[in-house]
Amino acid sequence: MTSRAFAGALALLVGAGVTARVLALPRLLPDLDAVNFARSLSRFDLAAQAPHFPGYPVYVAMARLASAAGASEVLALVLPGLVLGAVAIGALGLVLRPYLGAAGALVASALLALLPLPVLFGATPGSDGTGLALLVLAACAALMTRDSAPRVAVLAGVLAGVALGARPSFLPALLGLALVVPRGWWLAALAGSGAGVVAWLVPLVALTGPAQLLRIGSGFLLGHAGSWGGTVAVRPELGWRLEHFGFDILAAGFGLPWPGVGGDSVAVLVARLLLSLCLTGALVALVYAALRESLSAAERRVALLALSFGVPYAAWMFLGQNLLKARHALPVVLALALLVAVGVAVLARAWSSRVSLPMAGALAVSTAAVMLPVALEQGREPSPAARLVAHVSSTLAPSGTLLFTGEEARLFEYYVPHFRAGRPATGEQLRREVERVSAAGADVYVTSTAPGAEALAPHLEPVSRFTCGRRVRSHAHDIVLFHYRPAPPAPPQKVL
């Protein structure tokens, strides 16, 4: 493939990636995290969860710039990931071409541009798209350090440090990039990462105060690790974690078939099967070449890059993240995409472009086909939580009505503050509060996301259900609104 043809194909992929994210752009803030970020556009205050700890200062600064330039609330929160995502798609193809050839480089860019998970969260009002784009750029710089001047190692460090300020949970992946940087450049990379961290940490400490930051941070980390963060300490069941880990990566991340998740048209089902075959073929080619020790030095370097950040992050995701939220799989999906690109490069070298380029095209087309339905669903339909808020505000009277719910309470607070919506911490607290306010004459409604709602099942009458595809919103794809009916008083005992 000529340089001009490669540049044209890469530009087409960048445009397709941006278009896909624009199609997936939601009309309303979808959840608690998005509301917290929206509140930070006017006032950065960790104590008031605007946003919540750790503050994501790099992302918030970019979003505030977009807001100051006149972007609407949702668009301001999406623009950093959208713009940096386009840069990352193009940079990945350009950087990988000398290592993997045209076919491998274009496959890597196509997967980053069109895979469902990067598209959905590249268009979500949150820090995930920005963090992923910065991780890609840091990985590209780390890859180039072997044959470059020390300033490239400094650049890789700076990008890693800045990425940490956009998405701190990517720390294991960012640390893993050090495995690709030559030892002679470690000091330069460390200096760069230090500069990148200082650039956002000093303003964060100045805005919050050292003591306050320590207090908020320690409370957040203890809660995340021990009570509400969804870590292995909170949900230790191995089967549950394996099922959600697999779903997050394969079903939500790559759009592959998954047990119990259906509703596809024939065309989408065929695309999923084609994508499965292409991905499997590329990975089999990679493993076969690795076992025969026939990978080129350049291919080995890209494979090492993928494993260096993908494996540590996958371990952290499995043990220390809430697997109900598929967005935590983004670095693992990126690492697997790079390994698939190496597999395509192996096929291109062994069987020439007559096989590799059609395979690259089939990968791009099938990936776009499985991504498009979920992107359109996210863009056209508000999240179940947003629809719950709209339904309640349009059908119930705020006076005398109390709601008990989960994370959706923050959306009620933000969009319809005249409604009283509580978020109990435990099921026992929910039971006590519901009984107390119901006895006082309040009209009580409970959602399925309220902690311990199932214990009130005998008294809950379904009113409405708000759903979306599990691939679109893995952790809150089905919310039921119930009307609480207290038990009738016991009949008086006859006195004989």
C-alpha positions as a Python dict, from the first residue, in 0.01 Angstrom:
ca = {
    (1, 'M'): (0, 0, 0),
    (2, 'T'): (140, 339, -98),
    (3, 'S'): (189, 615, 157),
    (4, 'R'): (-90, 818, -3),
    (5, 'A'): (-334, 525, 8),
    (6, 'F'): (-240, 453, 371),
    (7, 'A'): (-292, 818, 469),
    (8, 'G'): (-630, 820, 294),
    (9, 'A'): (-742, 500, 467),
    (10, 'L'): (-625, 629, 805),
    (11, 'A'): (-806, 959, 756),
    (12, 'L'): (-1120, 763, 669),
    (13, 'L'): (-1091, 567, 993),
    (14, 'V'): (-1044, 885, 1196),
    (15, 'G'): (-1356, 1030, 1035),
    (16, 'A'): (-1551, 708, 1097),
    (17, 'G'): (-1445, 706, 1462),
    (18, 'V'): (-1553, 1066, 1516),
    (19, 'T'): (-1883, 1004, 1333),
    (20, 'A'): (-1956, 697, 1546),
    (21, 'R'): (-1896, 894, 1865),
    (22, 'V'): (-2118, 1179, 1748),
    (23, 'L'): (-2396, 926, 1680),
    (24, 'A'): (-2352, 790, 2035),
    (25, 'L'): (-2362, 1136, 2198),
    (26, 'P'): (-2637, 1128, 2466),
    (27, 'R'): (-2888, 1409, 2495),
    (28, 'L'): (-2898, 1410, 2876),
    (29, 'L'): (-2656, 1337, 3158),
    (30, 'P'): (-2691, 961, 3206),
    (31, 'D'): (-2579, 889, 3562),
    (32, 'L'): (-2430, 1002, 3892),
    (33, 'D'): (-2073, 1038, 3762),
    (34, 'A'): (-2187, 1256, 3471),
    (35, 'V'): (-2382, 1482, 3708),
    (36, 'N'): (-2078, 1516, 3933),
    (37, 'F'): (-1868, 1620, 3635),
    (38, 'A'): (-2137, 1862, 3517),
    (39, 'R'): (-2137, 2029, 3857),
    (40, 'S'): (-1760, 2071, 3835),
    (41, 'L'): (-1797, 2286, 3523),
    (42, 'S'): (-1903, 2581, 3737),
    (43, 'R'): (-1739, 2495, 4070),
    (44, 'F'): (-1457, 2247, 4138),
    (45, 'D'): (-1517, 2113, 4489),
    (46, 'L'): (-1414, 1761, 4590),
    (47, 'A'): (-1587, 1795, 4927),
    (48, 'A'): (-1920, 1846, 4747),
    (49, 'Q'): (-1843, 1572, 4491),
    (50, 'A'): (-1807, 1823, 4210),
    (51, 'P'): (-1659, 1596, 4092),
    (52, 'H'): (-1601, 1303, 4327),
    (53, 'F'): (-1251, 1205, 4436),
    (54, 'P'): (-989, 1177, 4285),
    (55, 'G'): (-1108, 1483, 4095),
    (56, 'Y'): (-983, 1395, 3744),
    (57, 'P'): (-827, 1744, 3720),
    (58, 'V'): (-687, 1710, 3367),
    (59, 'Y'): (-1022, 1601, 3226),
    (60, 'V'): (-1217, 1864, 3422),
    (61, 'A'): (-981, 2140, 3306),
    (62, 'M'): (-1034, 2041, 2942),
    (63, 'A'): (-1411, 2021, 2987),
    (64, 'R'): (-1420, 2362, 3153),
    (65, 'L'): (-1229, 2509, 2859),
    (66, 'A'): (-1491, 2363, 2624),
    (67, 'S'): (-1768, 2503, 2842),
    (68, 'A'): (-1605, 2847, 2851),
    (69, 'A'): (-1589, 2837, 2470),
    (70, 'G'): (-1968, 2803, 2461),
    (71, 'A'): (-2022, 2427, 2439),
    (72, 'S'): (-2341, 2292, 2596),
    (73, 'E'): (-2318, 2096, 2919),
    (74, 'V'): (-2312, 1747, 2769),
    (75, 'L'): (-2095, 1850, 2473),
    (76, 'A'): (-1840, 2020, 2700),
    (77, 'L'): (-1800, 1696, 2894),
    (78, 'V'): (-1766, 1490, 2576),
    (79, 'L'): (-1539, 1714, 2366),
    (80, 'P'): (-1208, 1630, 2542),
    (81, 'G'): (-1251, 1259, 2472),
    (82, 'L'): (-1385, 1321, 2124),
    (83, 'V'): (-1097, 1544, 2012),
    (84, 'L'): (-821, 1346, 2184),
    (85, 'G'): (-981, 1023, 2061),
    (86, 'A'): (-950, 1140, 1700),
    (87, 'V'): (-584, 1232, 1759),
    (88, 'A'): (-518, 892, 1920),
    (89, 'I'): (-674, 698, 1629),
    (90, 'G'): (-454, 877, 1378),
    (91, 'A'): (-139, 864, 1593),
    (92, 'L'): (-179, 490, 1655),
    (93, 'G'): (-190, 413, 1283),
    (94, 'L'): (107, 636, 1202),
    (95, 'V'): (323, 500, 1485),
    (96, 'L'): (243, 134, 1420),
    (97, 'R'): (299, 135, 1044),
    (98, 'P'): (679, 91, 1065),
    (99, 'Y'): (627, -195, 1313),
    (100, 'L'): (328, -382, 1169),
    (101, 'G'): (299, -264, 811),
    (102, 'A'): (-6, -103, 659),
    (103, 'A'): (-255, -384, 732),
    (104, 'G'): (-163, -423, 1100),
    (105, 'A'): (-153, -50, 1164),
    (106, 'L'): (-489, 9, 997),
    (107, 'V'): (-649, -275, 1194),
    (108, 'A'): (-529, -124, 1522),
    (109, 'S'): (-671, 216, 1428),
    (110, 'A'): (-996, 61, 1301),
    (111, 'L'): (-1052, -125, 1627),
    (112, 'L'): (-981, 183, 1836),
    (113, 'A'): (-1212, 388, 1613),
    (114, 'L'): (-1502, 144, 1587),
    (115, 'L'): (-1511, -105, 1875),
    (116, 'P'): (-1830, -62, 2080),
    (117, 'L'): (-1674, 18, 2419),
    (118, 'P'): (-1432, 291, 2299),
    (119, 'V'): (-1713, 445, 2093),
    (120, 'L'): (-1972, 447, 2373),
    (121, 'F'): (-1737, 592, 2633),
    (122, 'G'): (-1569, 822, 2387),
    (123, 'A'): (-1914, 984, 2363),
    (124, 'T'): (-2013, 962, 2732),
    (125, 'P'): (-1996, 1269, 2961),
    (126, 'G'): (-1709, 1130, 3167),
    (127, 'S'): (-1334, 1092, 3187),
    (128, 'D'): (-1305, 747, 3027),
    (129, 'G'): (-1267, 861, 2666),
    (130, 'T'): (-1006, 1121, 2756),
    (131, 'G'): (-815, 873, 2972),
    (132, 'L'): (-814, 607, 2699),
    (133, 'A'): (-692, 854, 2436),
    (134, 'L'): (-407, 971, 2659),
    (135, 'L'): (-316, 609, 2737),
    (136, 'V'): (-295, 541, 2362),
    (137, 'L'): (-72, 844, 2307),
    (138, 'A'): (153, 749, 2601),
    (139, 'A'): (179, 393, 2465),
    (140, 'C'): (271, 525, 2119),
    (141, 'A'): (548, 741, 2268),
    (142, 'A'): (674, 451, 2482),
    (143, 'L'): (687, 227, 2175),
    (144, 'M'): (911, 475, 1991),
    (145, 'T'): (1166, 515, 2271),
    (146, 'R'): (1398, 234, 2162),
    (147, 'D'): (1528, 404, 1848),
    (148, 'S'): (1473, 767, 1947),
    (149, 'A'): (1635, 1045, 2144),
    (150, 'P'): (1574, 1082, 2521),
    (151, 'R'): (1318, 1353, 2456),
    (152, 'V'): (1077, 1083, 2330),
    (153, 'A'): (1111, 905, 2665),
    (154, 'V'): (1040, 1237, 2837),
    (155, 'L'): (733, 1279, 2616),
    (156, 'A'): (613, 929, 2703),
    (157, 'G'): (653, 1011, 3072),
    (158, 'V'): (472, 1343, 3041),
    (159, 'L'): (180, 1180, 2858),
    (160, 'A'): (161, 905, 3121),
    (161, 'G'): (162, 1162, 3401),
    (162, 'V'): (-108, 1370, 3232),
    (163, 'A'): (-314, 1055, 3163),
    (164, 'L'): (-302, 977, 3534),
    (165, 'G'): (-465, 1314, 3599),
    (166, 'A'): (-746, 1231, 3356),
    (167, 'R'): (-810, 873, 3465),
    (168, 'P'): (-623, 773, 3787),
    (169, 'S'): (-759, 416, 3781),
    (170, 'F'): (-539, 355, 3474),
    (171, 'L'): (-231, 365, 3701),
    (172, 'P'): (-142, -9, 3663),
    (173, 'A'): (-153, 24, 3282),
    (174, 'L'): (56, 342, 3285),
    (175, 'L'): (316, 186, 3514),
    (176, 'G'): (331, -116, 3283),
    (177, 'L'): (450, 105, 2996),
    (178, 'A'): (788, 126, 3172),
    (179, 'L'): (855, -231, 3055),
    (180, 'V'): (881, -107, 2695),
    (181, 'V'): (1105, 191, 2769),
    (182, 'P'): (1477, 99, 2746),
    (183, 'R'): (1650, 107, 3085),
    (184, 'G'): (1880, 381, 2970),
    (185, 'W'): (1580, 609, 2922),
    (186, 'W'): (1401, 526, 3250),
    (187, 'L'): (1534, 836, 3424),
    (188, 'A'): (1416, 1059, 3138),
    (189, 'A'): (1074, 892, 3140),
    (190, 'L'): (1053, 928, 3518),
    (191, 'A'): (1137, 1298, 3495),
    (192, 'G'): (870, 1343, 3229),
    (193, 'S'): (605, 1158, 3431),
    (194, 'G'): (695, 1364, 3736),
    (195, 'A'): (646, 1684, 3539),
    (196, 'G'): (313, 1555, 3404),
    (197, 'V'): (188, 1471, 3754),
    (198, 'V'): (307, 1797, 3909),
    (199, 'A'): (123, 1993, 3639),
    (200, 'W'): (-213, 1878, 3778),
    (201, 'L'): (-133, 1773, 4135),
    (202, 'V'): (-15, 2116, 4253),
    (203, 'P'): (-337, 2292, 4138),
    (204, 'L'): (-544, 2010, 4289),
    (205, 'V'): (-375, 2046, 4629),
    (206, 'A'): (-401, 2425, 4610),
    (207, 'L'): (-773, 2417, 4530),
    (208, 'T'): (-865, 2155, 4789),
    (209, 'G'): (-607, 2200, 5063),
    (210, 'P'): (-359, 1928, 5170),
    (211, 'A'): (-547, 1820, 5485),
    (212, 'Q'): (-884, 1823, 5314),
    (213, 'L'): (-750, 1630, 5015),
    (214, 'L'): (-601, 1366, 5246),
    (215, 'R'): (-926, 1333, 5441),
    (216, 'I'): (-1144, 1306, 5130),
    (217, 'G'): (-902, 1070, 4959),
    (218, 'S'): (-864, 832, 5252),
    (219, 'G'): (-1241, 814, 5301),
    (220, 'F'): (-1299, 748, 4931),
    (221, 'L'): (-1033, 479, 4908),
    (222, 'L'): (-1155, 300, 5221),
    (223, 'G'): (-1511, 304, 5090),
    (224, 'H'): (-1406, 188, 4743),
    (225, 'A'): (-1200, -97, 4884),
    (226, 'G'): (-1436, -213, 5154),
    (227, 'S'): (-1802, -126, 5119),
    (228, 'W'): (-1931, 9, 4785),
    (229, 'G'): (-1653, -13, 4526),
    (230, 'G'): (-1738, -358, 4390),
    (231, 'T'): (-1387, -494, 4456),
    (232, 'V'): (-1311, -857, 4531),
    (233, 'A'): (-1346, -773, 4901),
    (234, 'V'): (-1709, -672, 4840),
    (235, 'R'): (-1801, -930, 4572),
    (236, 'P'): (-1562, -1224, 4620),
    (237, 'E'): (-1767, -1484, 4428),
    (238, 'L'): (-1531, -1624, 4162),
    (239, 'G'): (-1807, -1727, 3920),
    (240, 'W'): (-1973, -1386, 3939),
    (241, 'R'): (-1647, -1205, 3878),
    (242, 'L'): (-1546, -1430, 3588),
    (243, 'E'): (-1884, -1388, 3417),
    (244, 'H'): (-1881, -1010, 3443),
    (245, 'F'): (-1510, -988, 3356),
    (246, 'G'): (-1573, -1185, 3037),
    (247, 'F'): (-1885, -989, 2950),
    (248, 'D'): (-1713, -653, 2997),
    (249, 'I'): (-1428, -742, 2763),
    (250, 'L'): (-1583, -969, 2502),
    (251, 'A'): (-1951, -871, 2484),
    (252, 'A'): (-1943, -502, 2576),
    (253, 'G'): (-1587, -437, 2460),
    (254, 'F'): (-1575, -623, 2129),
    (255, 'G'): (-1946, -682, 2065),
    (256, 'L'): (-1907, -1060, 2048),
    (257, 'P'): (-2197, -1303, 2111),
    (258, 'W'): (-2272, -1368, 2479),
    (259, 'P'): (-2511, -1613, 2651),
    (260, 'G'): (-2840, -1451, 2748),
    (261, 'V'): (-2775, -1134, 2548),
    (262, 'G'): (-2977, -1146, 2228),
    (263, 'G'): (-3227, -943, 2031),
    (264, 'D'): (-2999, -903, 1729),
    (265, 'S'): (-3115, -874, 1372),
    (266, 'V'): (-2983, -1136, 1132),
    (267, 'A'): (-2735, -887, 985),
    (268, 'V'): (-2591, -796, 1326),
    (269, 'L'): (-2572, -1162, 1430),
    (270, 'V'): (-2380, -1244, 1111),
    (271, 'A'): (-2148, -948, 1180),
    (272, 'R'): (-2081, -1074, 1532),
    (273, 'L'): (-1994, -1419, 1402),
    (274, 'L'): (-1769, -1275, 1129),
    (275, 'L'): (-1595, -1053, 1383),
    (276, 'S'): (-1543, -1355, 1611),
    (277, 'L'): (-1383, -1550, 1326),
    (278, 'C'): (-1155, -1262, 1225),
    (279, 'L'): (-1040, -1191, 1580),
    (280, 'T'): (-981, -1561, 1649),
    (281, 'G'): (-787, -1605, 1325),
    (282, 'A'): (-561, -1310, 1400),
    (283, 'L'): (-491, -1424, 1757),
    (284, 'V'): (-426, -1783, 1645),
    (285, 'A'): (-176, -1652, 1388),
    (286, 'L'): (-5, -1450, 1662),
    (287, 'V'): (18, -1743, 1904),
    (288, 'Y'): (140, -1979, 1630),
    (289, 'A'): (413, -1737, 1526),
    (290, 'A'): (514, -1680, 1888),
    (291, 'L'): (541, -2055, 1956),
    (292, 'R'): (753, -2102, 1643),
    (293, 'E'): (962, -1796, 1743),
    (294, 'S'): (894, -1645, 1402),
    (295, 'L'): (770, -1305, 1519),
    (296, 'S'): (981, -1022, 1386),
    (297, 'A'): (1153, -791, 1635),
    (298, 'A'): (906, -514, 1552),
    (299, 'E'): (605, -743, 1602),
    (300, 'R'): (745, -868, 1933),
    (301, 'R'): (787, -510, 2051),
    (302, 'V'): (421, -422, 1982),
    (303, 'A'): (306, -747, 2147),
    (304, 'L'): (522, -665, 2450),
    (305, 'L'): (367, -317, 2462),
    (306, 'A'): (15, -465, 2468),
    (307, 'L'): (102, -717, 2739),
    (308, 'S'): (298, -466, 2947),
    (309, 'F'): (-3, -248, 3017),
    (310, 'G'): (-284, -498, 2949),
    (311, 'V'): (-185, -772, 3195),
    (312, 'P'): (-128, -552, 3505),
    (313, 'Y'): (-445, -360, 3436),
    (314, 'A'): (-648, -679, 3378),
    (315, 'A'): (-537, -808, 3719),
    (316, 'W'): (-632, -476, 3880),
    (317, 'M'): (-966, -473, 3700),
    (318, 'F'): (-1051, -826, 3811),
    (319, 'L'): (-956, -772, 4175),
    (320, 'G'): (-1003, -403, 4243),
    (321, 'Q'): (-1275, -268, 4015),
    (322, 'N'): (-1653, -282, 4000),
    (323, 'L'): (-1711, -537, 3724),
    (324, 'L'): (-2073, -428, 3685),
    (325, 'K'): (-1937, -125, 3497),
    (326, 'A'): (-1795, -234, 3162),
    (327, 'R'): (-1606, 93, 3114),
    (328, 'H'): (-1334, -42, 3343),
    (329, 'A'): (-1236, -283, 3063),
    (330, 'L'): (-1117, -13, 2821),
    (331, 'P'): (-737, -68, 2865),
    (332, 'V'): (-781, -446, 2834),
    (333, 'V'): (-982, -400, 2514),
    (334, 'L'): (-707, -174, 2380),
    (335, 'A'): (-438, -430, 2464),
    (336, 'L'): (-628, -710, 2290),
    (337, 'A'): (-685, -486, 1986),
    (338, 'L'): (-309, -437, 1958),
    (339, 'L'): (-251, -813, 1979),
    (340, 'V'): (-506, -866, 1702),
    (341, 'A'): (-322, -608, 1492),
    (342, 'V'): (4, -800, 1545),
    (343, 'G'): (-172, -1117, 1431),
    (344, 'V'): (-288, -945, 1112),
    (345, 'A'): (69, -823, 1054),
    (346, 'V'): (193, -1182, 1085),
    (347, 'L'): (-61, -1295, 826),
    (348, 'A'): (40, -1008, 597),
    (349, 'R'): (403, -1111, 617),
    (350, 'A'): (331, -1481, 567),
    (351, 'W'): (53, -1469, 309),
    (352, 'S'): (93, -1123, 152),
    (353, 'S'): (-172, -856, 115),
    (354, 'R'): (-406, -1088, -77),
    (355, 'V'): (-513, -1233, 260),
    (356, 'S'): (-430, -963, 514),
    (357, 'L'): (-600, -666, 349),
    (358, 'P'): (-934, -846, 292),
    (359, 'M'): (-914, -966, 653),
    (360, 'A'): (-843, -612, 773),
    (361, 'G'): (-1143, -490, 572),
    (362, 'A'): (-1365, -766, 714),
    (363, 'L'): (-1256, -671, 1067),
    (364, 'A'): (-1335, -305, 1011),
    (365, 'V'): (-1674, -369, 849),
    (366, 'S'): (-1790, -628, 1104),
    (367, 'T'): (-1671, -409, 1394),
    (368, 'A'): (-1867, -114, 1256),
    (369, 'A'): (-2175, -334, 1209),
    (370, 'V'): (-2180, -455, 1572),
    (371, 'M'): (-2100, -107, 1705),
    (372, 'L'): (-2363, 91, 1515),
    (373, 'P'): (-2676, -41, 1695),
    (374, 'V'): (-2541, 32, 2043),
    (375, 'A'): (-2407, 372, 1938),
    (376, 'L'): (-2745, 469, 1796),
    (377, 'E'): (-2925, 339, 2106),
    (378, 'Q'): (-2707, 547, 2337),
    (379, 'G'): (-2750, 856, 2121),
    (380, 'R'): (-3125, 827, 2065),
    (381, 'E'): (-3251, 702, 2401),
    (382, 'P'): (-3173, 865, 2736),
    (383, 'S'): (-3037, 627, 2997),
    (384, 'P'): (-3287, 431, 3208),
    (385, 'A'): (-3201, 657, 3503),
    (386, 'A'): (-3273, 973, 3303),
    (387, 'R'): (-3602, 826, 3180),
    (388, 'L'): (-3694, 735, 3538),
    (389, 'V'): (-3643, 1097, 3643),
    (390, 'A'): (-3849, 1225, 3349),
    (391, 'H'): (-4130, 979, 3419),
    (392, 'V'): (-4151, 1062, 3790),
    (393, 'S'): (-4142, 1438, 3730),
    (394, 'S'): (-4422, 1416, 3471),
    (395, 'T'): (-4655, 1172, 3648),
    (396, 'L'): (-4617, 1223, 4024),
    (397, 'A'): (-4678, 1521, 4247),
    (398, 'P'): (-4369, 1637, 4437),
    (399, 'S'): (-4573, 1725, 4742),
    (400, 'G'): (-4618, 1426, 4971),
    (401, 'T'): (-4413, 1193, 4749),
    (402, 'L'): (-4088, 1032, 4863),
    (403, 'L'): (-3861, 815, 4652),
    (404, 'F'): (-3591, 574, 4760),
    (405, 'T'): (-3343, 480, 4492),
    (406, 'G'): (-2976, 415, 4416),
    (407, 'E'): (-2728, 631, 4224),
    (408, 'E'): (-3021, 790, 4041),
    (409, 'A'): (-3084, 1010, 4345),
    (410, 'R'): (-2815, 1246, 4213),
    (411, 'L'): (-3007, 1291, 3886),
    (412, 'F'): (-3322, 1380, 4080),
    (413, 'E'): (-3121, 1630, 4283),
    (414, 'Y'): (-2978, 1784, 3966),
    (415, 'Y'): (-3275, 1786, 3728),
    (416, 'V'): (-3579, 1797, 3961),
    (417, 'P'): (-3460, 1915, 4303),
    (418, 'H'): (-3819, 1975, 4417),
    (419, 'F'): (-3866, 1596, 4435),
    (420, 'R'): (-3740, 1426, 4750),
    (421, 'A'): (-3529, 1126, 4644),
    (422, 'G'): (-3319, 948, 4905),
    (423, 'R'): (-3036, 703, 4858),
    (424, 'P'): (-3018, 472, 5160),
    (425, 'A'): (-2679, 325, 5246),
    (426, 'T'): (-2806, -21, 5344),
    (427, 'G'): (-3111, -238, 5310),
    (428, 'E'): (-3186, -203, 5680),
    (429, 'Q'): (-3181, 175, 5653),
    (430, 'L'): (-3415, 152, 5354),
    (431, 'R'): (-3663, -62, 5548),
    (432, 'R'): (-3663, 168, 5851),
    (433, 'E'): (-3703, 486, 5646),
    (434, 'V'): (-3975, 348, 5422),
    (435, 'E'): (-4179, 227, 5719),
    (436, 'R'): (-4132, 554, 5904),
    (437, 'V'): (-4235, 791, 5623),
    (438, 'S'): (-4516, 563, 5508),
    (439, 'A'): (-4662, 560, 5859),
    (440, 'A'): (-4647, 940, 5854),
    (441, 'G'): (-4870, 944, 5545),
    (442, 'A'): (-4617, 990, 5262),
    (443, 'D'): (-4671, 832, 4921),
    (444, 'V'): (-4362, 613, 4889),
    (445, 'Y'): (-4194, 485, 4573),
    (446, 'V'): (-3890, 256, 4560),
    (447, 'T'): (-3670, 160, 4265),
    (448, 'S'): (-3506, -175, 4204),
    (449, 'T'): (-3164, -9, 4242),
    (450, 'A'): (-3224, 93, 4605),
    (451, 'P'): (-3005, -119, 4839),
    (452, 'G'): (-3212, -400, 4987),
    (453, 'A'): (-3521, -327, 4775),
    (454, 'E'): (-3579, -701, 4728),
    (455, 'A'): (-3653, -738, 5101),
    (456, 'L'): (-3959, -515, 5054),
    (457, 'A'): (-4091, -725, 4764),
    (458, 'P'): (-4423, -825, 4931),
    (459, 'H'): (-4514, -456, 4958),
    (460, 'L'): (-4388, -334, 4618),
    (461, 'E'): (-4623, -290, 4325),
    (462, 'P'): (-4451, -240, 3985),
    (463, 'V'): (-4535, 92, 3820),
    (464, 'S'): (-4291, 134, 3528),
    (465, 'R'): (-3979, -28, 3385),
    (466, 'F'): (-3692, 157, 3215),
    (467, 'T'): (-3450, -56, 3016),
    (468, 'C'): (-3176, -46, 2756),
    (469, 'G'): (-2937, -301, 2610),
    (470, 'R'): (-2694, -452, 2858),
    (471, 'R'): (-2413, -381, 2614),
    (472, 'V'): (-2501, -9, 2627),
    (473, 'R'): (-2523, 33, 3006),
    (474, 'S'): (-2401, -283, 3172),
    (475, 'H'): (-2454, -173, 3534),
    (476, 'A'): (-2790, 5, 3510),
    (477, 'H'): (-2968, -135, 3207),
    (478, 'D'): (-3291, -229, 3387),
    (479, 'I'): (-3458, -8, 3650),
    (480, 'V'): (-3806, -80, 3788),
    (481, 'L'): (-4012, 180, 3973),
    (482, 'F'): (-4234, 36, 4249),
    (483, 'H'): (-4513, 184, 4457),
    (484, 'Y'): (-4482, 88, 4822),
    (485, 'R'): (-4800, -58, 4974),
    (486, 'P'): (-4775, -93, 5353),
    (487, 'A'): (-4917, -403, 5513),
    (488, 'P'): (-5275, -355, 5634),
    (489, 'P'): (-5313, -327, 6010),
    (490, 'A'): (-5383, -650, 6191),
    (491, 'P'): (-5748, -700, 6283),
    (492, 'P'): (-5827, -643, 6650),
    (493, 'Q'): (-5832, -952, 6868),
    (494, 'K'): (-6166, -1056, 7015),
    (495, 'V'): (-6179, -1033, 7391),
    (496, 'L'): (-6365, -1327, 7542),
}
